[in-house]
Amino acid sequence: MVRGGLAADDVRAAGEALAARALALPEVAGARTVAAYVSVGAEPGTRALLDALCARGVRVLLPALLPDNDLDWGLYTGGDSLARVRHGGRMALWEPAGGRLGPDAVTGADVVLLPGLAVDGRGMRLGRGGGSYDRVLARLERAGARPALLVLLYDREVVAHVPAEPHDRPVDAVVTPSGVHRFR
C-alpha cells in the first residue's frame, strides 16, 4: 500500500483504529504527558488520538520545526490551538499556535510518538530523513529520560529490515490499525 494512493476516508478510518489501539496501551493509558505530532497528507492519522488524549486530560506536546530542523514544543488543547506553518519550500505543517516550551520540554513526556515510514522486526524506525526526531531521541538519552517510544504506521509498513545508522535507537512498539508490535 502506497501512502499517496490512499483515499481520505481510508486515512481517517486508519486514524480512528490507530487511536483506539494506542489509547488501550498501558503506557498511553497511564500517561500524564504525551509528545506527539500532527499527521499530514496520507500519514497515519493522529488527530483522533490527539483529541482523545486531550479529552482524558493528558498534556499533549506538539513539535514546532526550528530553522535548523530541531524541534521546539508547544501545547495542543484542541484543533483551534493549531496553526498551519510553511517552512520555506517544504510542506506546510500543523504546529502549536501558542507559546513555546523549548526543545527540552520533550524530556518530561511519558510517551513520545515518532513519525516514520517503516519499522522493522528489531524496532528500528525509518524516519522521514530530516533528522529532527534523531535529535529528539538524542536529547532524551542525554537527559536520562525513558519515555515509551511508539510509532504509528499502516500494517504494510512493518517490514523485515530498514537501514540503521549507529546513532539510531529502536522504538518500544509500533501501532498499526490491526495490532500492536512490541520490541523491548
Contacts in CASP RR format, 6 or more apart in sequence:
PFRMAT RR
TARGET T0000
AUTHOR 0000-0000-0000
METHOD contacts of the structure
MODEL  1
MVRGGLAADDVRAAGEALAARALALPEVAGARTVAAYVSVGAEPGTRALL
DALCARGVRVLLPALLPDNDLDWGLYTGGDSLARVRHGGRMALWEPAGGR
LGPDAVTGADVVLLPGLAVDGRGMRLGRGGGSYDRVLARLERAGARPALL
VLLYDREVVAHVPAEPHDRPVDAVVTPSGVHRFR
1 154 0 8 1.000
1 155 0 8 1.000
1 156 0 8 1.000
3 41 0 8 1.000
3 42 0 8 1.000
3 43 0 8 1.000
3 154 0 8 1.000
4 42 0 8 1.000
5 42 0 8 1.000
6 14 0 8 1.000
6 42 0 8 1.000
11 41 0 8 1.000
11 42 0 8 1.000
11 43 0 8 1.000
11 44 0 8 1.000
11 45 0 8 1.000
12 45 0 8 1.000
13 177 0 8 1.000
14 44 0 8 1.000
14 45 0 8 1.000
14 154 0 8 1.000
14 177 0 8 1.000
15 44 0 8 1.000
15 45 0 8 1.000
15 46 0 8 1.000
15 47 0 8 1.000
15 48 0 8 1.000
15 49 0 8 1.000
15 152 0 8 1.000
15 177 0 8 1.000
16 48 0 8 1.000
17 177 0 8 1.000
17 178 0 8 1.000
18 44 0 8 1.000
18 45 0 8 1.000
18 46 0 8 1.000
18 48 0 8 1.000
18 49 0 8 1.000
18 152 0 8 1.000
18 175 0 8 1.000
18 176 0 8 1.000
18 177 0 8 1.000
19 48 0 8 1.000
19 49 0 8 1.000
19 52 0 8 1.000
21 175 0 8 1.000
21 176 0 8 1.000
21 177 0 8 1.000
21 179 0 8 1.000
21 180 0 8 1.000
22 28 0 8 1.000
22 49 0 8 1.000
22 113 0 8 1.000
22 150 0 8 1.000
22 152 0 8 1.000
22 175 0 8 1.000
23 29 0 8 1.000
23 49 0 8 1.000
23 52 0 8 1.000
23 53 0 8 1.000
25 148 0 8 1.000
25 150 0 8 1.000
25 173 0 8 1.000
25 175 0 8 1.000
25 180 0 8 1.000
27 110 0 8 1.000
27 111 0 8 1.000
27 148 0 8 1.000
27 150 0 8 1.000
27 172 0 8 1.000
28 34 0 8 1.000
28 53 0 8 1.000
28 111 0 8 1.000
28 148 0 8 1.000
28 150 0 8 1.000
30 110 0 8 1.000
31 53 0 8 1.000
31 58 0 8 1.000
31 109 0 8 1.000
31 110 0 8 1.000
31 111 0 8 1.000
31 148 0 8 1.000
32 58 0 8 1.000
32 59 0 8 1.000
32 110 0 8 1.000
33 58 0 8 1.000
33 59 0 8 1.000
33 60 0 8 1.000
33 61 0 8 1.000
33 108 0 8 1.000
33 109 0 8 1.000
33 110 0 8 1.000
33 111 0 8 1.000
34 53 0 8 1.000
34 58 0 8 1.000
34 59 0 8 1.000
34 60 0 8 1.000
34 61 0 8 1.000
34 109 0 8 1.000
34 110 0 8 1.000
34 111 0 8 1.000
34 112 0 8 1.000
34 113 0 8 1.000
35 60 0 8 1.000
35 61 0 8 1.000
35 62 0 8 1.000
35 63 0 8 1.000
35 73 0 8 1.000
35 105 0 8 1.000
35 106 0 8 1.000
35 109 0 8 1.000
35 111 0 8 1.000
35 112 0 8 1.000
35 113 0 8 1.000
35 136 0 8 1.000
35 147 0 8 1.000
36 46 0 8 1.000
36 49 0 8 1.000
36 50 0 8 1.000
36 53 0 8 1.000
36 60 0 8 1.000
36 61 0 8 1.000
36 62 0 8 1.000
36 76 0 8 1.000
36 113 0 8 1.000
37 46 0 8 1.000
37 62 0 8 1.000
37 63 0 8 1.000
37 113 0 8 1.000
37 115 0 8 1.000
38 46 0 8 1.000
38 47 0 8 1.000
38 50 0 8 1.000
38 62 0 8 1.000
38 82 0 8 1.000
38 93 0 8 1.000
38 94 0 8 1.000
38 95 0 8 1.000
39 45 0 8 1.000
39 46 0 8 1.000
39 47 0 8 1.000
39 115 0 8 1.000
39 152 0 8 1.000
40 91 0 8 1.000
40 92 0 8 1.000
40 93 0 8 1.000
40 94 0 8 1.000
43 115 0 8 1.000
44 152 0 8 1.000
44 153 0 8 1.000
44 154 0 8 1.000
44 177 0 8 1.000
45 152 0 8 1.000
46 113 0 8 1.000
46 152 0 8 1.000
47 79 0 8 1.000
49 113 0 8 1.000
49 152 0 8 1.000
50 60 0 8 1.000
50 62 0 8 1.000
50 76 0 8 1.000
50 78 0 8 1.000
51 78 0 8 1.000
51 79 0 8 1.000
53 60 0 8 1.000
54 60 0 8 1.000
54 76 0 8 1.000
54 77 0 8 1.000
54 78 0 8 1.000
59 75 0 8 1.000
60 75 0 8 1.000
60 76 0 8 1.000
60 77 0 8 1.000
61 73 0 8 1.000
61 74 0 8 1.000
61 75 0 8 1.000
61 76 0 8 1.000
61 101 0 8 1.000
61 105 0 8 1.000
61 106 0 8 1.000
61 109 0 8 1.000
62 73 0 8 1.000
62 74 0 8 1.000
62 75 0 8 1.000
62 76 0 8 1.000
62 82 0 8 1.000
62 94 0 8 1.000
62 95 0 8 1.000
62 96 0 8 1.000
63 71 0 8 1.000
63 72 0 8 1.000
63 73 0 8 1.000
63 74 0 8 1.000
63 95 0 8 1.000
63 132 0 8 1.000
64 71 0 8 1.000
64 72 0 8 1.000
64 73 0 8 1.000
64 74 0 8 1.000
64 85 0 8 1.000
64 95 0 8 1.000
64 96 0 8 1.000
64 100 0 8 1.000
65 71 0 8 1.000
65 85 0 8 1.000
65 87 0 8 1.000
65 93 0 8 1.000
65 95 0 8 1.000
65 132 0 8 1.000
66 72 0 8 1.000
66 103 0 8 1.000
69 130 0 8 1.000
69 131 0 8 1.000
69 132 0 8 1.000
69 135 0 8 1.000
70 103 0 8 1.000
70 132 0 8 1.000
70 135 0 8 1.000
71 103 0 8 1.000
71 106 0 8 1.000
71 132 0 8 1.000
71 133 0 8 1.000
71 135 0 8 1.000
71 136 0 8 1.000
72 100 0 8 1.000
72 101 0 8 1.000
72 102 0 8 1.000
72 103 0 8 1.000
72 105 0 8 1.000
73 96 0 8 1.000
73 100 0 8 1.000
73 101 0 8 1.000
73 102 0 8 1.000
73 103 0 8 1.000
73 105 0 8 1.000
73 106 0 8 1.000
74 96 0 8 1.000
74 98 0 8 1.000
74 99 0 8 1.000
74 100 0 8 1.000
74 101 0 8 1.000
74 105 0 8 1.000
75 81 0 8 1.000
75 96 0 8 1.000
75 98 0 8 1.000
75 99 0 8 1.000
75 101 0 8 1.000
76 82 0 8 1.000
76 96 0 8 1.000
80 97 0 8 1.000
81 96 0 8 1.000
81 97 0 8 1.000
81 98 0 8 1.000
82 94 0 8 1.000
82 95 0 8 1.000
82 96 0 8 1.000
82 97 0 8 1.000
83 94 0 8 1.000
83 95 0 8 1.000
83 96 0 8 1.000
83 97 0 8 1.000
84 92 0 8 1.000
84 93 0 8 1.000
84 94 0 8 1.000
84 95 0 8 1.000
85 92 0 8 1.000
85 93 0 8 1.000
85 94 0 8 1.000
85 95 0 8 1.000
86 92 0 8 1.000
87 93 0 8 1.000
103 135 0 8 1.000
103 139 0 8 1.000
104 139 0 8 1.000
104 143 0 8 1.000
106 112 0 8 1.000
106 136 0 8 1.000
106 139 0 8 1.000
106 140 0 8 1.000
106 145 0 8 1.000
107 139 0 8 1.000
107 140 0 8 1.000
107 143 0 8 1.000
107 144 0 8 1.000
107 145 0 8 1.000
108 145 0 8 1.000
108 147 0 8 1.000
109 145 0 8 1.000
109 147 0 8 1.000
110 147 0 8 1.000
110 148 0 8 1.000
111 147 0 8 1.000
111 148 0 8 1.000
111 150 0 8 1.000
112 136 0 8 1.000
112 140 0 8 1.000
112 147 0 8 1.000
112 148 0 8 1.000
112 149 0 8 1.000
112 150 0 8 1.000
113 150 0 8 1.000
113 151 0 8 1.000
113 152 0 8 1.000
114 125 0 8 1.000
114 127 0 8 1.000
114 133 0 8 1.000
114 136 0 8 1.000
114 137 0 8 1.000
114 149 0 8 1.000
114 150 0 8 1.000
114 151 0 8 1.000
114 171 0 8 1.000
115 127 0 8 1.000
115 128 0 8 1.000
115 133 0 8 1.000
115 151 0 8 1.000
115 152 0 8 1.000
116 125 0 8 1.000
116 126 0 8 1.000
116 127 0 8 1.000
116 128 0 8 1.000
116 151 0 8 1.000
116 153 0 8 1.000
116 157 0 8 1.000
117 126 0 8 1.000
117 127 0 8 1.000
117 128 0 8 1.000
117 157 0 8 1.000
118 125 0 8 1.000
118 126 0 8 1.000
118 153 0 8 1.000
118 157 0 8 1.000
118 158 0 8 1.000
118 159 0 8 1.000
118 162 0 8 1.000
119 125 0 8 1.000
119 126 0 8 1.000
119 151 0 8 1.000
119 153 0 8 1.000
119 157 0 8 1.000
119 158 0 8 1.000
119 159 0 8 1.000
119 162 0 8 1.000
119 171 0 8 1.000
119 174 0 8 1.000
119 181 0 8 1.000
120 126 0 8 1.000
120 158 0 8 1.000
120 159 0 8 1.000
120 160 0 8 1.000
120 161 0 8 1.000
120 162 0 8 1.000
121 158 0 8 1.000
121 159 0 8 1.000
121 160 0 8 1.000
121 161 0 8 1.000
121 181 0 8 1.000
121 183 0 8 1.000
122 164 0 8 1.000
122 170 0 8 1.000
122 183 0 8 1.000
123 170 0 8 1.000
123 171 0 8 1.000
123 174 0 8 1.000
123 183 0 8 1.000
124 162 0 8 1.000
124 164 0 8 1.000
124 168 0 8 1.000
124 170 0 8 1.000
124 171 0 8 1.000
125 151 0 8 1.000
125 162 0 8 1.000
125 168 0 8 1.000
125 170 0 8 1.000
125 171 0 8 1.000
126 162 0 8 1.000
126 163 0 8 1.000
127 133 0 8 1.000
134 167 0 8 1.000
134 168 0 8 1.000
137 149 0 8 1.000
137 169 0 8 1.000
138 167 0 8 1.000
140 146 0 8 1.000
140 147 0 8 1.000
141 169 0 8 1.000
148 172 0 8 1.000
148 173 0 8 1.000
149 169 0 8 1.000
149 170 0 8 1.000
149 171 0 8 1.000
149 172 0 8 1.000
149 173 0 8 1.000
150 171 0 8 1.000
150 172 0 8 1.000
150 173 0 8 1.000
150 174 0 8 1.000
150 175 0 8 1.000
151 171 0 8 1.000
151 173 0 8 1.000
151 174 0 8 1.000
151 175 0 8 1.000
152 174 0 8 1.000
152 175 0 8 1.000
152 176 0 8 1.000
153 174 0 8 1.000
153 175 0 8 1.000
153 176 0 8 1.000
154 176 0 8 1.000
154 177 0 8 1.000
155 176 0 8 1.000
155 177 0 8 1.000
155 178 0 8 1.000
155 179 0 8 1.000
157 176 0 8 1.000
158 174 0 8 1.000
158 176 0 8 1.000
158 181 0 8 1.000
170 183 0 8 1.000
170 184 0 8 1.000
171 183 0 8 1.000
172 182 0 8 1.000
172 183 0 8 1.000
172 184 0 8 1.000
173 180 0 8 1.000
173 181 0 8 1.000
173 182 0 8 1.000
173 183 0 8 1.000
174 180 0 8 1.000
174 181 0 8 1.000
174 183 0 8 1.000
END
